[in-house]
């Protein structure tokens, strides 16, 4: 991860449109949805933010925090969402650094615990996340796992 830097979007607000496009390309959620969440974060309306990993100024990883990550457990909030690292940069600890960064940042703001919806088993546990329960994702045929970071 030598050449990579992890930042909050507030540190580089000029990357908002590029970040929304980057997340949209990975998750196929409309750019407008990302921009609405990012605008709320950048304006100070919410502390639920967006975190990016840059390699030479290019976004190669990221994640966000939203109230509900499209599942049937609105009581489990807020949710880390859209965790992604480009294939070319995987295996370098980027996702782990971003996950640690979001937990530290929000805990410092009095926001804890955090939740995360995923189908992965064994990955998030490495970073202090614990399996909590199963939940139904919107429009998903299978149940997914919800993790908690206390």
Residue, then its C-alpha position, 0 to 999 in steps of 0.5 A: x500500500x506504499x503509494x496509496x493514501x486513505x482519505x475522507x471525502x471531506x479532505x478532498x471534496x473536489x473528488x465528489x463527482x469522480x467518487x460517485x461515478x467510481x462507486x456507480x461503476x462498481x455497484x450499479x447504484x445510480x450516481x445521483x444516490x451517491x451524490x445525495x449521500x455525499x452532499x449531505x456528508x460534505x455539507x455537515x448534515x450528517x457525519x455518515x461519510x465516504x472514505x477513499x483510497x487513492x493511488x497517485x490521485x486515482x480512486x482504487x478503493x472506497x466505502x461509505x456509511x449510510x443509515x440502511x444498506x438496502x435490507x429489512x433491519x432498519x434497527x441496525x444502523x448505521x451501515x458501512x456500504x459499498x466496500x470495494x477495492x479494484x482488483x489491481x489493488x487487492x491483497x494490499x490491505x486497502x480494505x482493512x485500512x479503510x474499515x479501520x479508518x471508518x470505525x475510528x472516525x465514527x467512534x471519535x464522533x460518538x457513532x458506534x456500533x456500526x453494521x455491515x451487510x455482506x455475503x462474505x464469510x471470514x473477511x470482515x472478522x479479520x478487522x474486528x467485525x462479528x457476525x450478528x444475524x441474517x437479514x433479507x436484502x431488498x430484492x435478494x432471493x437469499x438471506x445475507x449476513x449482518x456484521x457488527x463492529x462494537 
